[in-house]
Amino acid sequence: MPKQKTHKGASKRCKLTASGKVKRTKSSKRHILTKKTRKRKRSLRASGIVAKSFEKKVRGLIQAG
């Protein structure tokens, strides 16, 4: 059976941290920014951590290769 390929969309969006958690970029920072507060836009700059319930699935997509 052939090896499973890395999901390129997931690998571009998520990275693994040194402690093994899955880091991701936050959404909603592309357009319609005028109605969002400064505080909200500033918090969207920071990276987030993938939820525990979803982490196994994302890890499988990233580490397939």
Secondary structure, 3 states (H helix, E strand, C coil): CCCCCCCHHHHHHEEECCCCCEEECCCCCCCCCCCCCHHHHHHHHCCEECCHHHHHHHHHHHCCC
